[in-house]
Amino acid sequence: MTTTLTPKENYLRLAKGELPQSVPFFNMGMPMRAGEMTTAMIGPSIFMPTHMGPEGGKDPWGVSYVANEETGYAAIPEPNNFLLEDVTKWHEVIKRPELPERIDWENMAKKDYENAKIDRSKTAVMAGCMLMPFQQLIAFMGFTEGLIAMHEEPEAVKELLHYMADFYVPIIEKTIEYYQPDIFYILDDTAAKLNPFISVAMYRDILMPVYMKLTQAARDRGLPIQFHNCGRCEDFYDDMLKLGVVYTDPAQTTNDLLAAKEKYGTKLVFCGGWDWDLPEHAPQVTEEAVRQSVRDAIDKYAPGGSYAFAGGVLGRYGDDRAKEINRWVQEEVLSYGKNYYDK
């Protein structure tokens, strides 16, 4: 009789290059029923941006953010209100966040786990890197000036990014020590839907050394690393492997995922394969069409392993239609993907 794996066990099999039992569902923070949550993010509560409210606020570095109901309160840097105009003068403008003189890491981790109510026997815990180097630079300067700075003043950009990374490295080390995550999570969106924002050469010269620094503690402890990078980021897959990345999400379909699976085998796990535009299709889409799209994605990308389904739709805050579609998606992944590799 086959023993049913927990969502955690099923997902972590992929990090070992093994076939899972069922198609894992990387839920990307989306709510799921008790006992079905594959991953959960946790981290030191004192470093969370508690001053960021439903309509925006400020991040730890002083960048102003705005949000609205239509975007589900997903915050973006406030347009035309940037902190940094000249990257060569960053040291006059950008200051490290203040930290408490003493941090009781053991007690904080205990309380954070109690508040999170995570069942570690069933759910894989992720601890996230709190710095997104490329996105933070863009938040400071805006896309136009940020990209120009990377081209015209790369050394100043490097100094700024390493200044911030050096602030976070001790925090990351303590987080891994006291929170004991199963996976280390890093995020940085360096690509748009159809192409990266920067060249591979610039990625390697400016960003890779910062990523290496931020992920060193995870590599030292043998933790699998998951990298979130939206858009067509396949140009950077080789470099992700050098970082120790095992999982990449959201693995959007503008990447040639089948070719990448063939190239990387079990070395890289693709969490995604399902993209859908809610505003265009939501009014008339049928439940069966949504469920069939899930089955199609699984049948296309799951064979051979190295794959976890990841996907959902976003909409206006409290949008019942988005919730309904996401429920269909989740139900279909869990039912159609169940024991997929035992069939």
N, C-alpha and C positions, 0 to 999 in steps of 0.2 A: 504494500500500500504506500503510495507516494505521500510524503509529508508536505503539507502546504506551507510555503515560506511566508513570512511576514513581509509587508511592503518594504521594510528596511532591509531585510536579508535579500530580497529579490533585487533591489536596486544596487546594493553593494556588491552583488555578484558581478555586475558589469565592470566594476573597478578592478576586478581580478582577471578580467578577460574571459569570464565564464558566461555561458548561456544562462539567462534567468529562467524561471519557471513560467511566469506570466509576463506579458508586456508591461514593464514598469510605467507608472504614471508619475512623471515629475510635475507636481502640482503648482510650482511657481508661486507659492503663497496663497493659492486659491483655497477657500474653505472646502473641506471634505468631511464625510461622515466619520464618526469615531472608529478607529481601528483600520481606516483606509488611507490615512495620511502617510505619504511616502517620506517626505522631508519636512523639517521645520527649522526656521532660522532663529538663532538665539545669540545674544551677545551682551556685553556689559551695559546695564541700563543707564549708567551715568554718562555714557558717550552717545546715547540716542538723542536726536534733535527734538527734545520735548517742547521746544519753543516754536516748532513748526506746526501750525494749526490747519484746519480744513481749508482756509483761504490762502495759505502760504506762511511766510515767516522768514527767518534767517537760518542759514546753516552755521556750523561751528566756526567757519572762517569769515563770517560776516556778509555772505552773499544773500541778497534779498530774493525770495521766491514768491511766485503768485500761483494760484490755482483757482478752479471754478467747478461748479456742479456738472457742467457739460462734459468735462474731461474726467469725471469721477474723482476730482480733487487730486489728480496727478500734478505735482508742482513742477514748474520750470523757472529758471532764472528770470527775474523781472526784466522785460525788454528795455533796452536803452538806459539801464541803470547799473552800469558795470563798475566794479571796484578799481580795475587796473587798466590804464590806458597805454603805458609804456612798460613793457615787460622787463627792460633793463633797470627799472626802478622798483622792482617788486618788493625789495627789502624795506622800502620806505612805507609800503602800503599793507603788505600781508604779514600778519602776526599770528603766532601759534595760539590756539585756544588755551585758556588757563585751566590747570588741573588742580584737584584737591591736593593738599599737602600729603595726606595719607589715604590710601585706598585699601579697604578691607576686601580683597579679591575673593577670599574663600566665602565670606558671608554674603557678598553681593551675588556670586554665582548661585549659591544655595537659594536665595530669595528669588532670583530671576527664573530659576527652574520651577520653583513652587508656583510662581505667577503664570508661567507659560503652560503648566499642566501637560507636559510632553511625556508620552509613554515611550521611553527609550528602547523598550524591547520590540516595539513595532515601527517606530519612526526614526529615521536617520537624522541626526542633529547636524546642522550646518552652522559654522561660525564664519561671519563675513568680514572681508577686508573693508575698512571704513573709508578708504580713499579710492576714488576713481580718477586717476591722474589726468587723462585727456579731458574728461567731462568737467573736472574741476577747473582746469585751465580755461575751457570755453565758458564756464560759469563766471570766472573772473573777468574775462575780456570780451565775450561774444564770439560767434563763429568767425566772422571776418577778421577781426584783429587777432584772435587766437591762432588761426591758421597762418596768418601773415607772420606772427611772432615765431612760430615753429620753423618757418622758412628763412626768415631774415636774422633771427636772434636765437638760434638753437641752444647756445651755451647758457644764456640767461634762463631759457625755459627749463633746461636740465637742472640748473641750480634751484629754481623754484620748486620743481617737482620733487627733487631729493630732499629739500628742506621740509616739505610736508611729509614725505615718506619716513624720514628719520623721526618725526614726531610720533607716527603711528606704529613703527616697528616694536617698541617695548610694549605697547598696548596689545598688539597682535600676539606677542609671545606670552603675555599673561593670560590673554583670553584662551589661547590653546591650552595652556597649563591648567587653568582652573575650570574651564567649561568642557574640556575633553570632547570636542566635536568628532563626529565620524567623517566629516568632509569639510574642507576649507573652501570658502566661496569668495570669488573675486569678480567684480563687475567693472566694465568700462566699454562704452559704446563708441567704437572707432569706425563704424561703417553706417552708411545710409542703406536704403532698400536695394539699390542696384550696384553700388560701388563703395569702397572704403573712402573715408575722408582724407586719408593720407597715404603716401606710398609705403611699400614694404621697407624700403631703405630708411625712411624717416621713423617708421614704427620701431625698427631694430636699433636705430641710433639713439632715439630720445626716450621711447617708452619701455622697451624691453629691460634695460638696467633697473628701472624703477619697479617694474613687475617682479623681477628677480629678487629685489630687496624685500618687497612686500610678501612674497610667498616663501622666503627662505625658511622661516620657522616651520611651516607646514612640510616642506621637503625634508627638513632635518628629522622630523618625527614620523615620516613615512605616511603622511595623511594624503588621501586622494584629493585632488584639487578640481573644482568646477569653475568654469569661466563663463560668465554671462556677457555676450556681445551680440547685439541685435544687427540685423541687416546682412549684406553679403560680405561676410568677414572671412571667407575661405582662404583668402590670400595669407591669413595669419595663422592657419592651422599648424604649420610646421613649427612656428615659434611658440605656440601654445604648448606643444609637446615638450619643448625645451624647458618650459616652466614647471613641468610635472603635471600639466592638466590632463585629466582623464575624461571628464564630462564637459561638453560645451552646450550651452542653451542660448537662445531658444531655437537654434538650428532652423532658421527660416528657409523656405523653399526657393528663394532666389539664389541660394547656394546649391551647387550640384552635389547633393547629399549622397546619391548613389555612387558617383565617382569617388567621393571622399571616403565612403565606407569601403570601397574596393581598395583604395590606396592605403588606408590606415589600419584596416582589419580591426583587431580588438584593442588597439592602442588608444583609440579615441571613441568616446561614446557620444552619439548625437541625440540630444533631447529636444524634440520638436517635430518637424515634418508636417505641421498642420497650421496653415495660415488662412485667415478668413476675415473679410471686411464686413463688420456688423452694420454700419450705416447703409450700405448698398443693398445688402441681402436680407437683413432682419425682417422687414415688413412682410415678405411673402415666402420666406423659406419654410419648408415643412420639417417636421420632426424626423421623418424618414430620410430626407436629404442630408440633414446634419449627421445622423447616425451612419449613413452610408459613406459620408466623407471621412468619418473616423475609421471605418473599416478599410476604406481605400488606402488611407495613410499607413495604417498598420501593415496591410498586405504589401505595400510598396517598400517600406523601410525596415520592418522588423525582421524579415528572414536573415538568418545568420547572426543575429544578436547585435551588440554594440549600438543599441537603440532603446530610447525611452520615449514614449509619447509625451509631448508637452504642447499645450495649446488651450486657448480660451478666447472669449470675446470681451471687449471692453465697451463701456458705454457711459451714459449719464449716470451720476450717482443714484443708486436705488432703482436703476432701470430693470423692471421685472422681465422684460424680454431678454435682456442679456443674461439674467440669472437663469431663465428657463433654458436657453440654448446651452449655457455652461453645464446645467444639470444633465441635459441629453448627452453632451460630450463625455462627461465623467462616467455616466452610467454605461455608455457604450464601450469606453476603454476598459472598464473593469469587467464587463461581461464578455465582450468579444476577445479581449486580450487575455482572459483567464486561461491559465494552463496552455497558452498558445504554443509553447515549445515542447509540450508533452503530446501534442496532437499527432 
